[in-house]
Every structure is written in C-alpha cells, then in structure tokens.
Amino acid sequence: MTRVKICGLTREEDVDAAVDAGADAVGFISGLPGSPRNLSISRAASLILRVPPFVTPVLVTTGKELVENSDAVKRIAPGAVQLYSSLLSLETMRGTFHAYLLRPYPVRRQEGEEGEVDVVPRAREVARRCDVLLTDTYQKGREGGTGLTSDWSVCAEIRKAIAPTPMILSGGLRPENVELAIAAVSPYCVDVSSGVESSPGIKDHAKVRAFVARANAAEERRVAL
C-alpha cells in the first residue's frame, strides 16, 4: 500500500483530523524558522504526544536543532527524523535518537537545469546513507517544502534506482493530482503539506480527508490491475 504522510501540522485539531482521515505518518517542523509551519521544540513535543500508536510522528528539523535539543528530542521519541541542513549519520540517528532517518533529495523540474546523468546516481548515493529518501522539488534558496510539482518521470527513475530503499514522493501534491502521481511513480509514500491547507500552517480538514481517500483509491486500483 502507498502510505500517506501529512506534514507541517501546527494545531491539535489538525493532528486529530490527519489521524482520523487515516494518515500513516504526521510531520512537525522545528528548527526551520523560514517555514510558516515552524514550531518550538516544546510545541512540537506537545503535538507529538497527541499522536496515537501505529501512526508515525516525524520530526522535520536540522542537525543543529537535534544537537542543541538532543535531550528534548530523546524525550519526544519521534518515530522518524526528516533531516535538513547539517547531516548526522545514520548510525548516530539510530543509536542516539532511535529513529528512522529520512533524507530529502531535491529534484530539478526542468531538463538541463542539472546534469541529467548525475541526478539518479546522486540519489542512489544519498539513499545509501538513510532509511528513506524523500524527493522534493528544487527551488534556489529553499531547504524544501516548496509546494512545486516535481518531474514525476525523474522521480520514478529515482525510485527504481534506489530500491530497496523506500522513496517518499513530495512536491506540489494535492487531492486533485495525488492519484496521477501514484500511478506515475509508485512511491512507498506520498507527502503533502501546503496542498491540504486553507492558509500556511492551517490544514483544511476536508482536503486532508480527500487526499488520504484518493491516495488509497489509487492504490486499490493499482492492486486490482
């Protein structure tokens, strides 16, 4: 089954809506002040404590934030860490924080922006140093969460190249296109944030339900075929 991650949650009611809709994972951003969804580590902790068993809480952060707040992160015990900026090793993540390591990988949208020969081999190298690779859409000056749609054909190549490492597809996903994205890429998981919001950091619960339902419907159709 293609799993679903709802990211950039900032309110209790949005956590509940994502869980009730059937999300497999929920993401909380801390240590990325440029994001309108950024939370203090204590606020992220309070929301993570709301996540029930069998739904994975993901802390989206930087190596600097992890080091400076290591005790707090250990108490939070996120199931996974989506790590930007300065990078900690896979061994450190597992041994110190007992969490899966998600590594973002920016995909350029236009052919020729980045040497096409290098894209897939570079992704393969990154995938060797993490538990899960998350493709996002490249935008100059941004760490991630651009809200721009990736080149799905490139993402599909990356998914095949890094197997058996799982791949999460993100970048410009929304209820209206998630079924097409799953059909084109066959990712392990789809990740959405701005595509299910009424305003930055505020989730639209109807869109959250629609996104999860359509992701599940796409998977059911693929299995039936």
N, C-alpha and C positions, 0 to 999 in steps of 0.2 A: 504493500500500500504506500502511496505517496503521502508523506506526513506533512503537517501544516504547522508553521511557526508564526505566531502573531507577535510582532516586535514593537518596541517603543511605547510600552504601556506605562502610564503615569498615574492612574487612578484605580482605586479599589473596584469600582463598578465596571471598569474596562477589563480588569483581570477576570472578574466573575463572568463577564459576557464572553470572553475568549474561551474560558474553560467550558462554559455551558454550551457553546457552539461546537465543541469537540476538538479544539486545538490540541496538538500533541506537545507543543512547546510554546513558552511565552518569554519574551525578551525584555530586559530592563537595562537602560543605558545609564552609565555613570562614568565620570572622568572624561567626558567629551563635551566640554562647555559650548562648543559651536552648535550643538544639536538642541532644538526646542524641546526635545524629549529627555534631556539630561536631568538626572536626579542626583541628590547627595547619596553617599553610600548608605547612610542610615535610612533614608526614604526607600531606596531600592530594597534594603533588607526587610522593611516592614511589608512591602508588597510581595516579596518572595515568600515570606512566611504565610501568605494567604493562599499560595498555590497548593492544591491538593496532591496526594500521592498519584503517581502514574502520569503526571503532566510534568515535563522537564522545564525548570526555571533556568534561563540563560542570562548570565551577566555579560553585557556588552561593554567593554572597557579597554583600557590601555595597560601596558606593562607597568608604567609609572604608578598608576592608580592601584594596581594589585600589590605592588611592593610597599607603597605608603600605607595601605589599609589591609595588610595581609591578615591580621588577626580578625578584623571585621569580616573579611571575605570567608575565612575559615568558618566563622560562626554562621554566616549566611548559608554556606554549603550549597552553592548553585550546582546543578547537575552538569552544566557546561559553561565554558567561558568563551565568548567571541572576542578575540584579542586583536586590537589595532595598535598601531604605533610600535614602540619598543617591544620586542617579542621575547617572551620567556620560552624555554624549551618545553617540548612535550613531556620530558621526564620530570621537569620541575612542576608542570601543571598537574600531572598525575600524583607525584609524590608529596607535594606541598598542599595543593588545594583539592586533590581527589576529584577532579572534574575533567570532563572531556574537553579537548581543545578544538575550537572552530577557528579556522584561519580564513579571513576574507581574501578574495582574489579579484581585483578589478579587471573587467573585460572592456576593451575599447569597442565603441559602437560602429565605427566606420573602418572599412578595409583600408589599409595603408597607413593608419594613424600609428600603428605599432607593427614592427616586423612580423608579418603573419606567420613566418616559420617559427618564431620564438614563442608565440602565445601558448600553444599546447605543451611543449616541453617544459616551459617555465611553470605552468600549472602543475605538471607532474612532479616537479622538484618540490614545490611548496606542499603538495599533498603528502609527500613522504614524511613531513615534519608535523603532521597534525592528525587528529582523528576524523575530522570532517572538513571539506573545503567548501566555502561559501562564495559563489560567484556574485559579484555586484557590478554595476555599470561604472566605468571610469568617468570621472569629471575632475579636471585640474583643480587643485586646491582643496579637494574634499576627501575625507577619510573613507566615507561610504555613505549609505543611505541617501543616494542622490535622487531617487524616485524616477530615474530614467530607465527606459526599457533596454535590456541587453540584446545583443545579436544572438538569438537562440540557436542558430546553426553552429556558432562557435562554442556556445555552452554545451551543446550536445557532443561536440568533438572532445571537449574537456572531460565531460562525464565518462566517456568511453576510455579516454587515455589514462585517467587516474584510478580506474577500478583496480582493486575492490574498495578503495577509499570512497565513502559516500560523498555525494555532492548536493548542496542546498542551492536552489535557484532563487535569486532575488533580483530586484531592479525593475521598477515600473509595473509590478504585478498588481492586479485589482480583480474584483469579481468578474468583470467583463472579459478578461483575457486569460485567466488562470487555466481554463480548460485547454485552450490552444497551446499555452506554454507547456503544460504537462505532456500533451500529445507530441510536441516538437522535441522535447528534451528528455523526458522520462527521468526526472530527478528523484533523488531519495526523499527530498523535502522541498516545499515551496515556502518562501518567507515574505511577509508583507508588513508594511507599517503605514506609510502615507496613503497607500491605496485603499485603506479602510478607515479613513479619518474624515471628520467633519471640519476640523481645523488642526494645525500642528499639535500633536500630543494628545488630542481628544479623539477617541475612537467612536465611530458610528456603528452602533451595535447591529443594525440591520445589515450593513456592509460586511461586518465580521461574520455574521451567520451565513450570508450569501457566499462569501469567499470560501469558507470551510465546506459548505454544501456543494459548491461547484467543483472544488478540488476533489472531493470524494466521488462526485458523479463522473468526473473524467477518468478516475482510476477504475471505477466499476465498469465503464465502457471498454477501457483497455483490456481488462481481465476477460470480459465477455468475448472480445475478438480473438 
